[in-house]
Amino acid sequence: KQRSFVISNVITDNGDNINDKMRYFAGTDVAGLVTFQVYDRWGNLIYRLDSSESGLVDILWDGTYKGSKVASGIYTWLAQVEYIDGEVIGYSGSITVMRWWEMLELLVLRLYFRI
């Protein structure tokens, strides 16, 4: 059985309102998102969402934790999706947080030190 659930994998947070938040798309076979969690590289829970509707939905995680912006990097997410037939399926993946100033700093260091 083919199921629909697609989630974005990059937050750029550069203020252009494109990829500034996570977004997921769930088709008509989805009843809703039961839970959604984001973890840092040490396994600390940094975001949690309990229940959301189906369709094209912004997940309100914007790359912050306790009001501060997280560092650029790769974060793990876990989601439980409930389908209209009652089945709940767990999904996992990663999201990359890219801060333009950190990327620029890295580029400058690489050019300067030729690394």
ABEGO torsion letter per residue (X at the ends): XBBBBBBBABBAGAGAGBGABBBBBBBAABAEBABBBBBBAAGBBABBBBEBBBEBBBBABAGBBGGBBBBBEBBBBBBBBBBAAGBBBBBBBBBBBBBAAAAAAAAAAAAAAGX
